Amino acid sequence: MASLSTSNSTMLMALVVGCVMMAASASNFYQDFDITWGDGRGKILNNGQLLSLSLDKASGSGFQSKNEYLFGKIDMQLKLVPGNSAGTVTAYYLSSKGSTWDEIDFEFLGNLSGDPYILHTNVFSQGKGNREQQFYLWFDPTADFHTYSILWNPQRIIFSVDGTPIREFKNMESIGVPFPKNQAMRIYSSLWNADDWATRGGLVKTDWSHAPFTASYRNFNANACVWSNGASSCKSDAPSSTNAAWFTQELDSTSQQRLQWVRKNYMIYNYCTDAKRFPQGLPPECRMS
């Protein structure tokens, strides 16, 4: 983890003191999101309590958050495409714009009926990704809703599933690894056809006889700093808020044990162990203990 300079530490502590929860008291997709593409294949239902995306042979669909965020704890419950979803990808991620964008990804790679989904994660900073880790899940993500969370603060990014951390990406700017901390990001999600690569490297194609494919979303929550007009909603002169604990949160011993349990039993790919992919040497963050 990068050590912060005194001035930066002072600034960050002032920010965390002023961070306030910027989440609607009751999640409402009409208030928080816009359906951005899909010609009606994305729908907000149940008075704003449910959102669904669908994919058929003509098009997928997607949505994005109305707000941009610069640090936060983002939670969303998803129920993924059931049955034979091979070739489909449900993407749920944070991203900024531009050629040197930052991005924090959950992608759910579809499967043949009876095979497990693959949860694909990645972190981009300043336009550079190639930090993939992939996992199986310890439950059927199509049978019910499960909570997928991104905690993003100046020190680390933590990916969690139902409160169990599956990945931590620490700020290691001290060894020259860029970290997403200066670009505000929106939340995006899309359901699309990726049968050129998604299932067994593209060997299994989408079976359109099962279309339309549908994924569902509910219970969005953002404890976060909203970025608007060049300024953050987290003011240094605002009162302290217990809801801002995420701003300095790290993994405690129990969470570290859960993370190791996931890595041991459910991780199926880790870029940091793929020496063939990096013949000149593994990325610097991989060489840190």
KAHUFEN-V420285 format. One record per backbone hydrogen bond with DSSP energy under -1.0 kcal/mol. CO is the residue of the C=O (numbers start at 1). NH is the residue of the N-H. If there is no record, write none. Layout:
# KAHUFEN-V420285
CO;NH, CO;NH
This chain:
# KAHUFEN-V420285
5;9, 6;10, 7;11, 8;12, 9;13, 10;14, 11;15, 12;16, 13;17, 14;18, 28;32, 29;33, 32;66, 34;64, 37;62, 38;41, 43;52, 45;50, 46;49, 48;29, 50;45, 51;217, 52;43, 53;215, 55;213, 59;56, 61;191, 62;36, 62;37, 63;189, 64;34, 68;227, 69;185, 71;225, 72;152, 73;223, 74;150, 75;221, 76;148, 77;218, 78;146, 79;216, 83;85, 85;88, 87;194, 88;110, 89;192, 90;108, 91;190, 92;106, 93;188, 94;104, 95;186, 101;127, 102;96, 103;124, 104;94, 105;122, 106;92, 107;120, 108;90, 109;118, 111;85, 111;86, 112;115, 118;109, 119;135, 120;107, 121;133, 122;105, 124;103, 125;128, 128;125, 132;271, 133;121, 134;268, 134;269, 135;119, 140;143, 141;80, 146;78, 147;162, 148;76, 149;160, 150;74, 151;158, 152;72, 155;171, 156;153, 157;169, 158;151, 159;166, 159;167, 160;149, 161;164, 164;161, 167;159, 169;157, 171;2, 172;175, 172;177, 173;176, 185;69, 186;95, 187;65, 188;93, 189;63, 190;91, 191;61, 192;89, 194;197, 194;198, 199;204, 200;203, 207;210, 208;211, 213;55, 215;53, 216;79, 217;51, 218;77, 221;75, 223;73, 225;70, 226;233, 228;231, 231;228, 233;235, 235;238, 241;244, 242;245, 244;247, 245;248, 252;256, 253;257, 254;258, 255;259, 256;260, 257;261, 258;262, 259;263, 260;264, 261;265, 262;266, 262;267, 266;136, 269;134, 270;273, 271;274, 273;275, 278;281, 283;286, 284;287
